[in-house]
Amino acid sequence: MARGEILKKLFQSFSRNEREAFYAAAQEIIEEEKSKSHHLLAKDLEKILHNGNGNGKTLASNVAPWHQFPEPPKDKETGLPLLEVKQFDLTWNHVILSETIFDTLNEVVLENRKQDVLAAHGLRPKNKLLLCGPPGCGKTQTAKVLSSVLGLPLVYINLAAVFSSYLGETATNLQKIFTYIEQDEWVVLFDEFDAIARDRDTPNEHGEVKRLVNSLLQLIDNTETSSLFVAATNHEKLLDPAVWRRFDEVIFFDRPTVELRLALFTRYLAAVRYPKVDLTEFVGMTEGATGADIERICADAMKAAILRGDRELTEYDLATAVKRYLARERVICNSTNFLTSSSNDESV
Ligand SMILES: Nc1ncnc2c1ncn2[C@@H]1O[C@H](COP(=O)(O)OP(=O)(O)OP(=O)(O)O)[C@@H](O)[C@H]1O
């Protein structure tokens, strides 16, 4: 329909208070912008239409849900979905990162937002990121924030689940995933990227696995969508160095420094008052803790204060929570040492 006609429909439906007709006309405008490849404008309009003034209420709450994502593909053997689609409403305040990582990610966001401008100069944005580092240091959280700030849904793919015991089936699963992804624009998170390399050390399988990694990276390179691909791994050393080179950016999420631990404590205690607590003491006691550890310590301390009926957190609450964390770490460390030494004994 000509643009003038759609605009007339939009205005008429508004003046007659016909919500469904208004919604339909607005949707037509969004589709028209998409067909002109004005994807960012279309996304912005969609957001305004569906989230209104940010109070979470949908304009057309009595109409069908705004965005029905297509049904995810499933693994033939297990019948389990190969991916999940999620939407988040997070900002950069929801992840505590070093300045260097933040700057790199900001650059990636800018390039992806302005991909039309780059394309006009024959350039493409960085769209393949490899996030490495120990568990609980914010890799998944970063992918969620990236999807939020780019205004795109997050497609979550756990590669450990995709890698079927039959390698042939794995290739089919990857193909199914990319057929799905090509239907729209997303941030795509391949979690446990090392699953490709893990437990497959027989010479034959190794060659096969290499082919799979290459085919996955080729699928990413050749995809028609302008999605952002993020791979995350806790075991980057298991990956072939040649794989690293295929990513536009490799970002290492290390355990947080003193400054970052202080920022994490401050972030995760934001909901309570603690005027008599000196956080630096606890920051010092938690060297080696991850973001997830500090989040748990803060939650434990806050729960203790709340259940006691206090509105203020005390030194004692935090000290108890930190001690509990340290004890837990000792248990984990001892049992890992025990498991390692007994497996060494067996091999002797
Ligand atoms: N840098 C961080 N800033 C803010 N929160 C963090 C950070 N790191 C971890 N967290 C908190 O810990 C939770 C777990 O972290 P996340 O899942 O992002 O870790 P991960 O590195 O992806 O670990 P895994 O490899 O086990 O998936 C997050 O949901 C978040 O609440």
The ligand as an ORCA input file, in Angstrom:
! r2SCAN-3c Opt
* xyz 0 1
  N      31.785     -8.816     35.201
  C      30.591     -8.965     35.758
  N      29.792     -7.901     35.975
  C      28.583     -8.054     36.544
  N      28.074     -9.231     36.910
  C      28.823    -10.319     36.715
  C      30.116    -10.246     36.132
  N      30.627    -11.496     36.072
  C      29.694    -12.312     36.574
  N      28.606    -11.619     36.970
  C      27.377    -12.178     37.583
  O      27.531    -13.583     37.626
  C      26.557    -14.241     36.802
  C      27.229    -15.369     36.032
  O      28.131    -14.800     35.113
  P      28.187    -15.244     33.580
  O      27.159    -16.299     33.323
  O      28.134    -14.040     32.710
  O      29.624    -15.886     33.557
  P      30.332    -16.655     32.371
  O      31.685    -16.050     32.246
  O      29.480    -16.666     31.158
  O      30.447    -18.099     32.998
  P      30.201    -19.532     32.330
  O      31.408    -19.758     31.492
  O      30.113    -20.463     33.490
  O      28.937    -19.453     31.533
  C      26.015    -13.160     35.872
  O      24.670    -13.421     35.542
  C      26.147    -11.913     36.711
  O      25.010    -11.791     37.542
*
